[in-house]
Amino acid sequence: MRADLVISKVDEHNLQHLLHLIEELARFEHLAPPDRQARARLERDALRSDPPFSAFLAFLDSKPVGYITYYFTYSTFQGRPNLFLEDIFVHEGARQRGVGRELFRFCAQEALAQGCGRMEWSVLDWNENAIRFYESMGGKRLGWFFYRLDEEGMKGLDR
């Protein structure tokens, strides 16, 4: 890893950097950022003794420039856990400097350390730069469709 790059676990001292970068990612993806309630849940969950996700920040020259969040799922076919990379984001001014590559490698190392059979993630179909990045890292595009049922949709199933 580069000497000027540090990857640190999110804690109470750097949590605000994570929240700011999550808002930047939302803007980049043309999505609504976490509202006040979601932000409060993120803060609470990130600092739990048994957090539902792991979060790490990338500091380049001591400045927060990127982050990753991931959690573990389970493959019944492999009988092993999988690491699902929920978010990987590098601030625009720090791109093309190897930060994303190091964050991605960090996730892969964590997956191997936890005995995972695979690492998975999703990417927006219009994000050609991310698609090229993932493919350059050896990622393979699957022939699966990604579906989502939001809270209203789940509630609607009871009607």
Stockholm file with secondary structure:
# STOCKHOLM 1.0

chainA/1-159         MRADLVISKVDEHNLQHLLHLIEELARFEHLAPPDRQARARLERDALRSDPPFSAFLAFLDSKPVGYITYYFTYSTFQGRPNLFLEDIFVHEGARQRGVGRELFRFCAQEALAQGCGRMEWSVLDWNENAIRFYESMGGKRLGWFFYRLDEEGMKGLDR
#=GR chainA/1-159 SS CCTTEEEEECCTTTHHHHHHHHHHHHHHTTCCCCCHHHHHHHHHHHTSSSCSSEEEEEEETTEEEEEEEEEEEEETTTTEEEEEEEEEEECGGGTTSSHHHHHHHHHHHHHHHTTCSEEEECCCTTCHHHHHHHHHTTCCCCSCCCCCCCHHHHHHTTC
#=GC SS_cons         CCTTEEEEECCTTTHHHHHHHHHHHHHHTTCCCCCHHHHHHHHHHHTSSSCSSEEEEEEETTEEEEEEEEEEEEETTTTEEEEEEEEEEECGGGTTSSHHHHHHHHHHHHHHHTTCSEEEECCCTTCHHHHHHHHHTTCCCCSCCCCCCCHHHHHHTTC
//
